[in-house]
Amino acid sequence: MSRASLHRATGLRQFLNPEQQRDWLDGKSLLPDAAERAESFEQRFKYAARFQKLLRRPQAQDVLAILGLYGKDCLPVPRMTERHYWSVSCLPSTSDKPLVRVSASWMELFTLYAEGEDVRARFIVHLSDFTTDASLVQEHVDDRFLEQCVRAPEDVGYFFPRGADIFGVTVRGAPSIRSFLASSRALRAVRRFNLTHMNRGRNAYQASHSYSVADHMLGDGDPGCA
């Protein structure tokens, strides 16, 4: 793809051509990211108090560690696309009371909740990546594969949000969340869904982005603060 074509493209296509995206999706290449982050200090200050409140939660250390894995493995060129093509909100004021939520375009990608003093994750992915025959048939969900992705079968569940190729996976407990992200097939599915929505255009949730949480997703956070 020429430089002119990249300039006219929308979403991630402005930064990565289709071949680069496919190679990243399949784990064949590491993408060069921006050295510096384009940051709004006003935006950072706006959610600083929420971040301090999160740090006082018993789940804080697990939340930031898991987000570090997610930012490193599940988002392409995360520094280059921060806030404008993905964002993370801290203690968002929604009825389900999440600890953090990662979004792109108009879509939730990944959410962490308190589960007692532990955490529970919700991944939104493509249904076709989790059926036995890559179909959109809900009855063909590959339960065996899902159970193999976590520490114990009872740690994983699923639901069907609206949409023909939309699937929700819930994972209980920090160890099982890490196991899920370490599964090559599950990780590829998470990446594919994220590519889909980061390619749809600008992120609708820029105003709720927490730079303090994103620090830990991008390896800029103080590991001792949690």
VOMI-923201 format. One record per atom (N, C-alpha, C): residue number from 1; residue in one letter; atom name; x, y, z. Coordinates in pm, whole numbers. Example, Ala and Ser with C-alpha at 12.3 -4.5 7.8 and 13.67 -1.06 7.14 Angstrom:
n;res;atom;c1;c2;c3
1;A;N;1319;-569;780
1;A;CA;1230;-450;780
1;A;C;1320;-330;780
2;S;N;1285;-225;708
2;S;CA;1367;-106;714
2;S;C;1290;3;787
REM end
This chain:
n;res;atom;c1;c2;c3
1;M;N;84;-119;0
1;M;CA;0;0;0
1;M;C;88;124;0
2;S;N;59;220;-88
2;S;CA;140;341;-99
2;S;C;113;434;18
3;R;N;205;532;37
3;R;CA;187;631;142
3;R;C;58;710;120
4;A;N;25;740;-5
4;A;CA;-97;814;-36
4;A;C;-220;734;3
5;S;N;-216;602;-24
5;S;CA;-329;517;12
5;S;C;-346;508;162
6;L;N;-233;496;234
6;L;CA;-239;492;379
6;L;C;-300;620;434
7;H;N;-267;734;373
7;H;CA;-318;862;420
7;H;C;-470;870;400
8;R;N;-522;811;294
8;R;CA;-665;816;266
8;R;C;-743;712;346
9;A;N;-675;614;400
9;A;CA;-742;504;468
9;A;C;-800;549;602
10;T;N;-887;465;657
10;T;CA;-946;492;788
10;T;C;-897;388;888
11;G;N;-914;418;1016
11;G;CA;-877;323;1120
11;G;C;-730;288;1116
12;L;N;-700;165;1154
12;L;CA;-562;118;1159
12;L;C;-493;119;1024
13;R;N;-573;119;918
13;R;CA;-515;116;783
13;R;C;-429;240;756
14;Q;N;-446;344;839
14;Q;CA;-360;462;825
14;Q;C;-217;434;870
15;F;N;-202;332;956
15;F;CA;-72;303;1014
15;F;C;-13;170;967
16;L;N;-101;74;937
16;L;CA;-58;-62;905
16;L;C;-130;-110;780
17;N;N;-53;-162;684
17;N;CA;-118;-216;566
17;N;C;-175;-355;597
18;P;N;-257;-412;509
18;P;CA;-320;-541;538
18;P;C;-222;-653;570
19;E;N;-108;-655;501
19;E;CA;-9;-760;528
19;E;C;48;-746;669
20;Q;N;78;-625;712
20;Q;CA;128;-603;848
20;Q;C;24;-646;951
21;Q;N;-101;-615;925
21;Q;CA;-207;-654;1018
21;Q;C;-220;-806;1025
22;R;N;-213;-874;911
22;R;CA;-223;-1020;910
22;R;C;-105;-1083;983
23;D;N;15;-1030;961
23;D;CA;133;-1086;1027
23;D;C;123;-1068;1179
24;W;N;75;-952;1223
24;W;CA;58;-930;1368
24;W;C;-50;-1023;1423
25;L;N;-159;-1037;1350
25;L;CA;-267;-1124;1393
25;L;C;-218;-1266;1417
26;D;N;-132;-1314;1330
26;D;CA;-80;-1450;1339
26;D;C;46;-1461;1424
27;G;N;87;-1352;1484
27;G;CA;205;-1355;1570
27;G;C;335;-1371;1495
28;K;N;338;-1330;1368
28;K;CA;458;-1347;1285
28;K;C;552;-1229;1291
29;S;N;506;-1116;1346
29;S;CA;593;-999;1348
29;S;C;561;-909;1466
30;L;N;662;-833;1509
30;L;CA;644;-728;1607
30;L;C;637;-596;1532
31;L;N;537;-518;1559
31;L;CA;517;-395;1485
31;L;C;591;-279;1551
32;P;N;661;-197;1474
32;P;CA;727;-79;1532
32;P;C;622;22;1576
33;D;N;630;64;1702
33;D;CA;532;156;1757
33;D;C;596;294;1775
34;A;N;515;393;1808
34;A;CA;565;527;1832
34;A;C;652;528;1958
35;A;N;756;607;1957
35;A;CA;844;619;2073
35;A;C;780;705;2181
36;E;N;704;806;2139
36;E;CA;641;900;2232
36;E;C;489;888;2223
37;R;N;423;918;2334
37;R;CA;278;918;2337
37;R;C;227;1062;2324
38;A;N;122;1081;2245
38;A;CA;57;1212;2235
38;A;C;-41;1223;2351
39;E;N;-6;1301;2451
39;E;CA;-82;1301;2576
39;E;C;-149;1435;2603
40;S;N;-268;1428;2662
40;S;CA;-338;1546;2710
40;S;C;-325;1550;2861
41;F;N;-255;1649;2914
41;F;CA;-240;1657;3059
41;F;C;-373;1690;3128
42;E;N;-457;1765;3060
42;E;CA;-591;1794;3114
42;E;C;-671;1665;3129
43;Q;N;-662;1578;3027
43;Q;CA;-731;1450;3032
43;Q;C;-673;1361;3143
44;R;N;-543;1359;3158
44;R;CA;-481;1279;3265
44;R;C;-532;1326;3401
45;F;N;-533;1456;3425
45;F;CA;-575;1510;3554
45;F;C;-723;1480;3581
46;K;N;-803;1480;3475
46;K;CA;-947;1460;3488
46;K;C;-982;1329;3558
47;Y;N;-903;1224;3531
47;Y;CA;-934;1092;3588
47;Y;C;-830;1046;3689
48;A;N;-744;1136;3735
48;A;CA;-640;1099;3832
48;A;C;-700;1049;3963
49;A;N;-807;1113;4010
49;A;CA;-868;1072;4137
49;A;C;-928;932;4127
50;R;N;-987;900;4012
50;R;CA;-1042;765;3994
50;R;C;-931;660;3997
51;F;N;-816;695;3936
51;F;CA;-706;600;3937
51;F;C;-656;576;4079
52;Q;N;-647;679;4158
52;Q;CA;-605;663;4298
52;Q;C;-706;578;4375
53;K;N;-833;595;4342
53;K;CA;-937;512;4405
53;K;C;-921;366;4364
54;L;N;-889;343;4237
54;L;CA;-865;206;4190
54;L;C;-747;144;4264
55;L;N;-642;220;4286
55;L;CA;-524;167;4355
55;L;C;-554;122;4497
56;R;N;-659;174;4555
56;R;CA;-696;135;4691
56;R;C;-780;8;4693
57;R;N;-820;-40;4577
57;R;CA;-900;-163;4571
57;R;C;-810;-285;4588
58;P;N;-860;-391;4652
58;P;CA;-776;-511;4670
58;P;C;-737;-578;4538
59;Q;N;-809;-548;4431
59;Q;CA;-781;-610;4301
59;Q;C;-679;-532;4218
60;A;N;-631;-419;4268
60;A;CA;-552;-327;4186
60;A;C;-431;-394;4123
61;Q;N;-355;-469;4200
61;Q;CA;-232;-529;4146
61;Q;C;-264;-624;4030
62;D;N;-367;-708;4046
62;D;CA;-405;-799;3939
62;D;C;-458;-724;3818
63;V;N;-538;-621;3840
63;V;CA;-594;-542;3730
63;V;C;-482;-483;3645
64;L;N;-386;-418;3708
64;L;CA;-280;-353;3632
64;L;C;-188;-454;3564
65;A;N;-163;-567;3629
65;A;CA;-80;-670;3568
65;A;C;-148;-730;3445
66;I;N;-277;-758;3456
66;I;CA;-351;-816;3343
66;I;C;-360;-715;3229
67;L;N;-384;-589;3262
67;L;CA;-387;-487;3158
67;L;C;-252;-473;3089
68;G;N;-144;-495;3163
68;G;CA;-12;-493;3100
68;G;C;1;-600;2993
69;L;N;-51;-719;3022
69;L;CA;-51;-826;2922
69;L;C;-140;-790;2804
70;Y;N;-258;-737;2834
70;Y;CA;-353;-704;2728
70;Y;C;-297;-596;2635
71;G;N;-238;-493;2694
71;G;CA;-183;-385;2612
71;G;C;-69;-432;2525
72;K;N;15;-522;2578
72;K;CA;131;-571;2504
72;K;C;92;-669;2394
73;D;N;-5;-755;2421
73;D;CA;-33;-867;2330
73;D;C;-158;-850;2245
74;C;N;-251;-763;2284
74;C;CA;-382;-762;2219
74;C;C;-411;-637;2137
75;L;N;-327;-534;2148
75;L;CA;-350;-409;2075
75;L;C;-232;-383;1982
76;P;N;-255;-365;1852
76;P;CA;-146;-332;1760
76;P;C;-104;-186;1779
77;V;N;23;-159;1768
77;V;CA;81;-24;1783
77;V;C;4;60;1886
78;P;N;-3;15;2011
78;P;CA;-88;82;2109
78;P;C;-50;226;2141
79;R;N;80;259;2135
79;R;CA;118;398;2162
79;R;C;72;490;2048
80;M;N;86;443;1927
80;M;CA;48;522;1810
80;M;C;-103;546;1805
81;T;N;-181;454;1859
81;T;CA;-326;460;1845
81;T;C;-399;494;1975
82;E;N;-323;520;2081
82;E;CA;-383;546;2213
82;E;C;-487;657;2207
83;R;N;-595;632;2276
83;R;CA;-709;722;2292
83;R;C;-788;739;2163
84;H;N;-724;765;2050
84;H;CA;-797;793;1927
84;H;C;-854;667;1862
85;Y;N;-789;549;1883
85;Y;CA;-838;425;1823
85;Y;C;-864;316;1926
86;W;N;-824;338;2050
86;W;CA;-863;254;2162
86;W;C;-851;340;2287
87;S;N;-923;303;2390
87;S;CA;-913;376;2516
87;S;C;-942;281;2630
88;V;N;-900;320;2750
88;V;CA;-930;245;2870
88;V;C;-992;340;2971
89;S;N;-1105;302;3027
89;S;CA;-1172;384;3127
89;S;C;-1150;324;3265
90;C;N;-1142;408;3365
90;C;CA;-1115;367;3503
90;C;C;-1240;389;3587
91;L;N;-1290;283;3649
91;L;CA;-1410;288;3730
91;L;C;-1522;366;3660
92;P;N;-1556;325;3536
92;P;CA;-1659;398;3462
92;P;C;-1794;390;3532
93;S;N;-1872;495;3516
93;S;CA;-2001;506;3586
93;S;C;-2112;438;3507
94;T;N;-2101;306;3494
94;T;CA;-2204;229;3427
94;T;C;-2266;132;3527
95;S;N;-2385;83;3496
95;S;CA;-2461;4;3592
95;S;C;-2394;-127;3632
96;D;N;-2306;-181;3546
96;D;CA;-2240;-308;3579
96;D;C;-2117;-289;3667
97;K;N;-2080;-164;3698
97;K;CA;-1974;-129;3792
97;K;C;-1839;-198;3764
98;P;N;-1785;-178;3646
98;P;CA;-1653;-238;3616
98;P;C;-1541;-164;3686
99;L;N;-1427;-231;3697
99;L;CA;-1306;-166;3744
99;L;C;-1240;-90;3630
100;V;N;-1225;-154;3516
100;V;CA;-1170;-90;3396
100;V;C;-1239;-149;3273
101;R;N;-1239;-70;3166
101;R;CA;-1296;-118;3040
101;R;C;-1214;-64;2924
102;V;N;-1177;-153;2832
102;V;CA;-1105;-115;2710
102;V;C;-1206;-115;2595
103;S;N;-1204;-9;2516
103;S;CA;-1301;6;2407
103;S;C;-1232;53;2279
104;A;N;-1299;33;2168
104;A;CA;-1255;84;2038
104;A;C;-1378;109;1953
105;S;N;-1371;212;1869
105;S;CA;-1486;251;1789
105;S;C;-1605;270;1884
106;W;N;-1716;198;1861
106;W;CA;-1831;205;1952
106;W;C;-1843;77;2035
107;M;N;-1738;-3;2039
107;M;CA;-1749;-138;2094
107;M;C;-1664;-158;2218
108;E;N;-1721;-225;2317
108;E;CA;-1644;-275;2431
108;E;C;-1556;-390;2382
109;L;N;-1430;-390;2420
109;L;CA;-1339;-500;2385
109;L;C;-1313;-591;2505
110;F;N;-1288;-532;2620
110;F;CA;-1239;-608;2735
110;F;C;-1274;-532;2862
111;T;N;-1328;-604;2962
111;T;CA;-1369;-541;3087
111;T;C;-1325;-628;3203
112;L;N;-1279;-563;3309
112;L;CA;-1246;-633;3433
112;L;C;-1338;-585;3545
113;Y;N;-1388;-683;3622
113;Y;CA;-1478;-657;3734
113;Y;C;-1418;-714;3862
114;A;N;-1466;-662;3974
114;A;CA;-1431;-722;4103
114;A;C;-1510;-850;4120
115;E;N;-1444;-953;4169
115;E;CA;-1507;-1081;4202
115;E;C;-1458;-1116;4343
116;G;N;-1528;-1063;4445
116;G;CA;-1476;-1068;4580
116;G;C;-1349;-984;4583
117;E;N;-1239;-1042;4629
117;E;CA;-1110;-971;4624
117;E;C;-1030;-1010;4500
118;D;N;-1088;-1095;4414
118;D;CA;-1026;-1136;4289
118;D;C;-1090;-1057;4175
119;V;N;-1067;-1099;4052
119;V;CA;-1119;-1029;3936
119;V;C;-1191;-1126;3842
120;R;N;-1278;-1070;3761
120;R;CA;-1349;-1144;3656
120;R;C;-1336;-1062;3529
121;A;N;-1312;-1130;3417
121;A;CA;-1294;-1062;3288
121;A;C;-1409;-1093;3194
122;R;N;-1436;-996;3108
122;R;CA;-1531;-1018;2999
122;R;C;-1463;-977;2868
123;F;N;-1447;-1075;2780
123;F;CA;-1391;-1052;2647
123;F;C;-1505;-1052;2546
124;I;N;-1506;-955;2457
124;I;CA;-1599;-958;2344
124;I;C;-1516;-995;2220
125;V;N;-1561;-1098;2150
125;V;CA;-1485;-1155;2038
125;V;C;-1581;-1195;1927
126;H;N;-1527;-1250;1819
126;H;CA;-1611;-1302;1711
126;H;C;-1656;-1444;1745
127;L;N;-1784;-1472;1732
127;L;CA;-1837;-1605;1757
127;L;C;-1767;-1710;1670
128;S;N;-1739;-1676;1543
128;S;CA;-1681;-1772;1450
128;S;C;-1543;-1823;1493
129;D;N;-1477;-1752;1583
129;D;CA;-1348;-1799;1634
129;D;C;-1363;-1900;1747
130;F;N;-1486;-1919;1794
130;F;CA;-1506;-2007;1908
130;F;C;-1609;-2117;1881
131;T;N;-1639;-2142;1755
131;T;CA;-1723;-2256;1720
131;T;C;-1636;-2367;1662
132;T;N;-1687;-2487;1664
132;T;CA;-1608;-2602;1619
132;T;C;-1583;-2601;1469
133;D;N;-1669;-2528;1394
133;D;CA;-1659;-2529;1248
133;D;C;-1647;-2387;1190
134;A;N;-1608;-2291;1274
134;A;CA;-1593;-2150;1231
134;A;C;-1723;-2093;1175
135;S;N;-1834;-2147;1221
135;S;CA;-1964;-2099;1176
135;S;C;-2019;-1996;1273
136;L;N;-2139;-1943;1243
136;L;CA;-2206;-1849;1331
136;L;C;-2321;-1916;1406
137;V;N;-2315;-2047;1418
137;V;CA;-2421;-2124;1484
137;V;C;-2389;-2131;1634
138;Q;N;-2475;-2074;1714
138;Q;CA;-2449;-2067;1858
138;Q;C;-2435;-2205;1922
139;E;N;-2508;-2302;1869
139;E;CA;-2503;-2437;1926
139;E;C;-2370;-2507;1897
140;H;N;-2286;-2447;1812
140;H;CA;-2159;-2509;1777
140;H;C;-2041;-2452;1856
141;V;N;-2069;-2379;1963
141;V;CA;-1961;-2326;2046
141;V;C;-1872;-2441;2093
142;D;N;-1742;-2420;2085
142;D;CA;-1643;-2522;2120
142;D;C;-1616;-2518;2271
143;D;N;-1704;-2581;2347
143;D;CA;-1693;-2579;2494
143;D;C;-1562;-2641;2541
144;R;N;-1519;-2746;2477
144;R;CA;-1396;-2812;2518
144;R;C;-1276;-2719;2506
145;F;N;-1270;-2647;2393
145;F;CA;-1160;-2553;2375
145;F;C;-1162;-2444;2483
146;L;N;-1279;-2388;2509
146;L;CA;-1290;-2283;2610
146;L;C;-1241;-2332;2746
147;E;N;-1278;-2453;2781
147;E;CA;-1237;-2508;2911
147;E;C;-1086;-2532;2917
148;Q;N;-1027;-2562;2802
148;Q;CA;-882;-2584;2797
148;Q;C;-803;-2454;2811
149;C;N;-869;-2340;2790
149;C;CA;-801;-2210;2795
149;C;C;-784;-2157;2937
150;V;N;-849;-2220;3035
150;V;CA;-848;-2168;3172
150;V;C;-801;-2275;3268
151;R;N;-781;-2234;3395
151;R;CA;-727;-2326;3494
151;R;C;-827;-2435;3534
152;A;N;-955;-2400;3540
152;A;CA;-1059;-2495;3578
152;A;C;-1183;-2469;3494
153;P;N;-1256;-2572;3452
153;P;CA;-1372;-2553;3364
153;P;C;-1475;-2454;3418
154;E;N;-1491;-2452;3550
154;E;CA;-1592;-2362;3608
154;E;C;-1551;-2215;3601
155;D;N;-1427;-2187;3559
155;D;CA;-1380;-2048;3550
155;D;C;-1426;-1978;3424
156;V;N;-1481;-2051;3327
156;V;CA;-1517;-1989;3200
156;V;C;-1667;-2003;3174
157;G;N;-1723;-1900;3114
157;G;CA;-1863;-1901;3072
157;G;C;-1875;-1816;2946
158;Y;N;-1994;-1810;2891
158;Y;CA;-2012;-1729;2771
158;Y;C;-2157;-1686;2757
159;F;N;-2177;-1587;2670
159;F;CA;-2310;-1534;2643
159;F;C;-2309;-1480;2500
160;F;N;-2427;-1445;2452
160;F;CA;-2440;-1403;2313
160;F;C;-2497;-1260;2307
161;P;N;-2408;-1161;2292
161;P;CA;-2457;-1024;2272
161;P;C;-2528;-1012;2137
162;R;N;-2588;-898;2111
162;R;CA;-2650;-875;1980
162;R;C;-2543;-873;1871
163;G;N;-2577;-927;1757
163;G;CA;-2485;-927;1644
163;G;C;-2459;-1068;1595
164;A;N;-2450;-1082;1463
164;A;CA;-2438;-1215;1404
164;A;C;-2307;-1283;1439
165;D;N;-2200;-1208;1451
165;D;CA;-2068;-1269;1476
165;D;C;-2006;-1208;1602
166;I;N;-2088;-1198;1707
166;I;CA;-2042;-1141;1834
166;I;C;-2060;-1247;1943
167;F;N;-1959;-1258;2027
167;F;CA;-1958;-1362;2131
167;F;C;-1894;-1302;2256
168;G;N;-1949;-1331;2371
168;G;CA;-1893;-1283;2496
168;G;C;-1839;-1399;2578
169;V;N;-1715;-1386;2624
169;V;CA;-1652;-1488;2708
169;V;C;-1624;-1427;2844
170;T;N;-1664;-1495;2950
170;T;CA;-1634;-1450;3086
170;T;C;-1534;-1547;3149
171;V;N;-1436;-1491;3217
171;V;CA;-1331;-1572;3279
171;V;C;-1314;-1525;3423
172;R;N;-1322;-1617;3516
172;R;CA;-1312;-1583;3658
172;R;C;-1172;-1613;3712
173;G;N;-1117;-1516;3786
173;G;CA;-990;-1536;3854
173;G;C;-871;-1493;3772
174;A;N;-778;-1421;3835
174;A;CA;-659;-1372;3765
174;A;C;-578;-1484;3700
175;P;N;-556;-1599;3767
175;P;CA;-478;-1705;3701
175;P;C;-543;-1755;3572
176;S;N;-675;-1770;3571
176;S;CA;-742;-1818;3450
176;S;C;-745;-1711;3341
177;I;N;-753;-1584;3380
177;I;CA;-748;-1477;3280
177;I;C;-612;-1478;3211
178;R;N;-506;-1495;3288
178;R;CA;-372;-1504;3229
178;R;C;-360;-1626;3138
179;S;N;-418;-1738;3179
179;S;CA;-414;-1859;3096
179;S;C;-488;-1837;2965
180;F;N;-601;-1769;2971
180;F;CA;-678;-1742;2850
180;F;C;-596;-1658;2752
181;L;N;-529;-1555;2804
181;L;CA;-448;-1469;2718
181;L;C;-323;-1540;2667
182;A;N;-283;-1648;2734
182;A;CA;-164;-1723;2691
182;A;C;-197;-1829;2587
183;S;N;-326;-1858;2565
183;S;CA;-367;-1955;2464
183;S;C;-352;-1892;2325
184;S;N;-278;-1954;2237
184;S;CA;-252;-1895;2105
184;S;C;-382;-1875;2027
185;R;N;-474;-1971;2034
185;R;CA;-599;-1957;1959
185;R;C;-687;-1848;2019
186;A;N;-697;-1843;2151
186;A;CA;-777;-1739;2215
186;A;C;-718;-1601;2190
187;L;N;-586;-1590;2199
187;L;CA;-520;-1463;2175
187;L;C;-545;-1415;2032
188;R;N;-535;-1506;1937
188;R;CA;-561;-1468;1799
188;R;C;-704;-1417;1782
189;A;N;-798;-1481;1851
189;A;CA;-938;-1438;1843
189;A;C;-956;-1299;1900
190;V;N;-893;-1273;2014
190;V;CA;-900;-1139;2074
190;V;C;-840;-1037;1978
191;R;N;-726;-1068;1921
191;R;CA;-662;-977;1826
191;R;C;-750;-950;1705
192;R;N;-814;-1055;1653
192;R;CA;-895;-1037;1532
192;R;C;-1013;-945;1558
193;F;N;-1077;-963;1672
193;F;CA;-1190;-876;1705
193;F;C;-1143;-732;1724
194;N;N;-1030;-715;1791
194;N;CA;-978;-580;1812
194;N;C;-941;-512;1681
195;L;N;-880;-587;1590
195;L;CA;-850;-532;1458
195;L;C;-977;-488;1387
196;T;N;-1081;-571;1393
196;T;CA;-1208;-537;1328
196;T;C;-1257;-400;1372
197;H;N;-1256;-377;1501
197;H;CA;-1317;-253;1551
197;H;C;-1222;-135;1550
198;M;N;-1093;-159;1562
198;M;CA;-999;-47;1548
198;M;C;-991;0;1403
199;N;N;-1029;-86;1310
199;N;CA;-1031;-47;1169
199;N;C;-1159;27;1131
200;R;N;-1256;32;1220
200;R;CA;-1384;96;1186
200;R;C;-1379;247;1194
201;G;N;-1275;300;1254
201;G;CA;-1265;446;1260
201;G;C;-1229;493;1400
202;R;N;-1247;620;1423
202;R;CA;-1205;681;1549
202;R;C;-1285;625;1667
203;N;N;-1219;622;1779
203;N;CA;-1277;570;1902
203;N;C;-1380;668;1958
204;A;N;-1498;618;1992
204;A;CA;-1606;702;2043
204;A;C;-1590;735;2191
205;Y;N;-1495;668;2260
205;Y;CA;-1484;684;2405
205;Y;C;-1358;759;2446
206;Q;N;-1310;846;2359
206;Q;CA;-1188;920;2388
206;Q;C;-1199;1003;2516
207;A;N;-1318;1057;2541
207;A;CA;-1336;1148;2655
207;A;C;-1321;1078;2789
208;S;N;-1332;945;2793
208;S;CA;-1322;873;2920
208;S;C;-1189;802;2936
209;H;N;-1093;831;2848
209;H;CA;-964;762;2854
209;H;C;-884;801;2977
210;S;N;-833;701;3048
210;S;CA;-749;725;3165
210;S;C;-604;701;3128
211;Y;N;-526;808;3119
211;Y;CA;-384;794;3087
211;Y;C;-309;721;3199
212;S;N;-354;737;3322
212;S;CA;-285;672;3434
212;S;C;-297;520;3424
213;V;N;-414;470;3387
213;V;CA;-430;326;3366
213;V;C;-353;283;3243
214;A;N;-362;363;3137
214;A;CA;-291;329;3013
214;A;C;-141;321;3033
215;D;N;-86;397;3129
215;D;CA;57;385;3160
215;D;C;96;241;3182
216;H;N;12;168;3255
216;H;CA;43;29;3290
216;H;C;20;-65;3171
217;M;N;-69;-28;3082
217;M;CA;-88;-108;2961
217;M;C;30;-93;2866
218;L;N;96;23;2872
218;L;CA;203;55;2778
218;L;C;341;44;2839
219;G;N;347;-9;2961
219;G;CA;477;-30;3024
219;G;C;540;96;3080
220;D;N;460;201;3100
220;D;CA;513;327;3152
220;D;C;479;349;3300
221;G;N;403;255;3358
221;G;CA;360;273;3495
221;G;C;464;231;3595
222;D;N;452;282;3717
222;D;CA;542;244;3827
222;D;C;495;112;3885
223;P;N;570;3;3871
223;P;CA;524;-126;3920
223;P;C;502;-128;4070
224;G;N;559;-32;4142
224;G;CA;543;-31;4287
224;G;C;418;38;4334
225;C;N;344;102;4241
225;C;CA;228;182;4285
225;C;C;109;96;4316
226;A;N;109;-28;4273
226;A;CA;-4;-115;4302
226;A;C;25;-208;4415
REM end
